[in-house]
Amino acid sequence: MLQNMEAEQQRRAQEAQRHKEAEAECMTLKVQQLAREQQQCHKELQQAYCELSRRISEHDQCEWRRMDKMELTLQAIKDAEDQVDRLQQEARKAEEALALARLVLREQTQDGEEEAQGLKCQVTELHDVLMKDVGNRIQADGRWPLVIDPSGQAATFLRYQDTNYVDTVNPEHLRPERMRLALLGALRYGKPLVFDLHEVDLFPAVQRQLEAVQPGLAQALLSRGLLEQERYLSLLRPTDGPEYSPTQFQEARLEHFRLFFVTKAQWPPAEQLQVLLPVRVQLPGTGL
C-alpha cells in the first residue's frame, strides 16, 4: 500500500511538472511573438519619425525660399505628428504586454532575479551619478550607462548639458560623418556623447552606423578600448582642420569623456541591459 501511495505521488508530481513545463513553453512562445510585435511597432515608429523629420525639412526649405506652399507643408507636419503620436501609443501598449508576459514567464520558471540590477537615481541626482560618477560606480562596473526614464526628463537634462547630443530618430544625426565628428568632438573637448534612443529600439542602428564610420568602432567604443593607446586617432581625417590635430587630444580632457544612451522605454531589450549599465530614473514619490 505504501509503495502504491509513493508511486501515485511520483506520478502526480511528474504530471504537475510536465504541465508546468508545457505552460512555460507556451508562455515562451507568447513572449517571442510579443517581442516580434514590439520590434514591428518600433520599426514603424522609426519610419514615422523619419517622415516627420522630412516634412519639417521641407517646410523649412519652403519658408527659406518664401514659397506659397507653407500651408500644405504645415498640414503635412501635423499629419506626421499625429502618426507619430498614434504609433507611440501602440509601441507603449506593445511594451507593456511584453513586460507582463516576461514577468509571468519568470514566475513560471521560478526565476525571480531581475534581468539587470544597475543603478537608481532621481532626475536631480543625474549630474552626480552620470557626470561626476560619485562613488565610482560606473567606472567600477566598466559599462557605459543606459539611462532609463519613461518620463523623458533625463533626455532633456542631457540635451541641455555641455554634451554632443545625437537624436537617433533624426536620419541626419545618424549619418556616419556626423557621428564621427560628434565622437571626435566629445573626445577632443572632454565631454559626454549622448545617444537619445527615445522609445524606439535604435541601439542596433547606432551600432551599424558606428561600423560604417570604421569597422570595429562600435565594440571599441562600448568596451572603452578606443581610449587605449590613442586608438581614437584612427578616426582623424586630413580635412578635419588644426583643432583636431593629434596634439590637441589631451589626457586631462579625455578623462572627462563619457558615453551615455538614454531611452524612454521602461523595459529595454535584454541585449542592451547586458552590454550597458542600466540607470533607472525614479520619479519623486513613486518609487518607479
N, C-alpha and C positions, 0 to 999 in steps of 0.2 A: 504493500500500500504506500509506504514511504517512497519507494522507488518510482511508483506511478505518479505520485504528487510532485516529486522533483522533476520528472520528465515533463509533466504538464507545465510546470513553472518555466522550465527552459524553453519549451515550445512557445509559450506566450511571450517570453522575453525576446525570443528571436523574431517572432511575428511583429512585436512592437518596434523592434529595431529596424526591420525591413520597411515597416510603414513610415517610420521616421526618416529613413534614407530616401524613400520614394518622395516624401513631401519636400525634403531638402533638394532633391534633384529637380522636382517641378518648380520650386522657387528659384533655383539657379537658372533654369531656362527662362523664367519670367524676368529675372534681373538682366539677363543678357538681351532679351527683347526690349526691355525698357531702356537699356543703355544705348541700343541702336536707335531707338526713337529719339532719345535725347541728343545723340550725335546729329541726327537729321534736323532736329529743331535748331541746333547750334549752326549747322551749315546754312539753313535758310535765313537765320538771323544775321549771320555774317554777310550774306548776299544782300540783305536789306540794308545793312549799314553801308555797304559799298555803293548801293544805289542812292542812298541819302547823300553820301559824300559827293557823288557825281552830280546830283541835282543842285546841291549847294554851289559847286564849282561852276555849273552852267549859269546859275543866277548871278554869281559874282562877275562872270565874263560879260553878261548882258548889262549889268549895272555899270561896269567899267567902260563898255562901248556905247552906253546910253541908248540901247536898243529899246524897241517898243514891245518886247515880249516879256516884260518883267512880271506882269500879272500871271502869265502862263507858268513862268518858272517858279513863282511863289506858290502857286497851286500844286505844282509838281513836288515841291519841297514838303508841303503839308501832307500830300498823299503818301510820300515816302516816310514821313514821320509817323503817320497813322499805321503804316505797315510795320514799322519797327516796334511800335507800342504793342500791336497785336501779337507779334512773334515773341516779344519779351514775355508777355503773359503766358504764352504756350510753353516757352522754354522753362519758366518758373514752375509751371504745373508738371512738366516732364521731370524736372529736377526733384520735386517733392515726391512724386510717385516712385522714382528710382531710389531715393534715400529711404523711403518707408520699406520698400521691398528688400533693400540691403539690410535694414535693421531686423526684419523678420528672418532673413536668411542667417544672420549672425546668431540670433536667438535659437534657431533650429539646430544649428551646428555647434551650439554652446561655445561660441567664440565671442566672449564679451569684451575682448580687448578693442580699443579704439584703433582705427586704421593708422592714425599717427597722433602722437600726443602734442608735440610742438609747444608753442608759447601762447599766452593770452595777455591781452592788454586793452586799455581803453584808448579812445582817439587822442585824449590829452597826453597819453604816455608814449605815443608813436615816436616822438623825437628822441626820447631816451632809449627806447627799445631798438629803433632802426638806425638812427643817425649816430648816436653815442655808443650803442651796444653796451649799456650799463650791465656789469656783471659778466661781460664777455660770453654771453650765452650763444650768440650767433657764431662768433669765432670758434668756440669750443665745438659746436655741432659740425661745422665745416660746410654746411649747405647754405645757399643764398635763400633769403626769406620769400615765402609766398604769403602775402598779406590777404587774409580772407575777411571781407567786410561787405555783406549784402546791402548795407545802407549807402555805400558809395562815399562815405566821408573820408576814408583813408585815401582813396584815389584823388579826391580834391586836395587833401592835405599835401600829398606828394607832388601833385602837379604844380602847386604854387610855392614849393620849396626851391632851393637852388639845385635843380636836377635837370638831367636830359631826359625829357618825357617822350615816350613813344606810344601813341594811341593806335593799338593794334587793329582796330576796326577801320582805320583810315588807310586805304591802299597806298597812299603817298608815303605814309610813315614807315611802311614795310618795304620800301624799295631798298635793295641791298646797299646802294651807295649812301643813302640817307642813314641807314642803320650803322654802316661803317663809320661815318663821321660822328654819329651820336656816341658810339662806343669810344672812338678815339678822343673825342672832346671830354668825356667823363674821365678817361684815364689821364689825359693831359692836364686837366684842371682839378683833378681830385674830387669828384662829386658823384652822386648816385646816378645810375642809369635805370630808368623805371619803364617797365613794360606793363601798360594797363590792358588787361585781358577782358575787361567788362564782365558780362555774364556768359561770354562765349568761350568755348574750349579752343583758344587760339595758340596755346603753348606749342603744339606741333608745327604750326605755321611759322612761329618765331624761330624755331629750331631750323626749319627748312631755309628760311631767309638768311640766317646766320651762316649756314653751309654754303649758300650762294655767294656770300661775301668771301669766304675762304673755307675750303674743305677742312673739317675737323674743328672749326671755330666754336660750334655750339658746345661740344664736350669740353674743349679747352676753357671756355668761359665759365661753364657750370662747375667744373672741378677746380677752378682757380689756377689751373696750370698756365693760363695765358699770362698771369702776372709773374711767373717764374722765368729767370734767365732772360729777361727782356724779350720774351716771345711776342709781346704786343707790337713790337717794332715791325713785324712782318706785315702789319696792316697798313703801313705807310705807303703812299704813292708819290711819285715825283711832282705831281700837281698840287700837293697839299699845302705848300707855302712854308715860309720860315717858322711860323708859330708851331708847326708840327715837326720840326727837325728833331732828331734823336736826343739832342742835348736838352731839349725843353721838357722831357719826361723825367721828373724828379721824384726820388723815392719818398720824400716827405709828402708829396701830393698823392702819389699812388697809394699810400696807406689809407687815404680817405675815400678811395674808390669803393662803391657799393653797387650791387646788382639787386634790384627789387622787382618782383612780379606782384601785381595786385589784381584781385578778382572779386566780383560781386556774387559769384556762385557760392552758395552756402556749403555745398559738398563737392569740391573739385574732384576730378578723376584721380583714382588711386595712384596712377603713374606720377602725377605731379606731386602728390604727398610723399612719395618716396624720394624723388630727385631734389625737391625743395623742402625747406623748413617751414611748416605751417605756423603762421602767426595770426591767431583769430582775434579780431577786434570785437570787444564786448560793449554793448550799449549800456549806458548808466541805468542801473535799477532793474535790468532784465536778466543779467547773468548769461545772456546769449552772445 
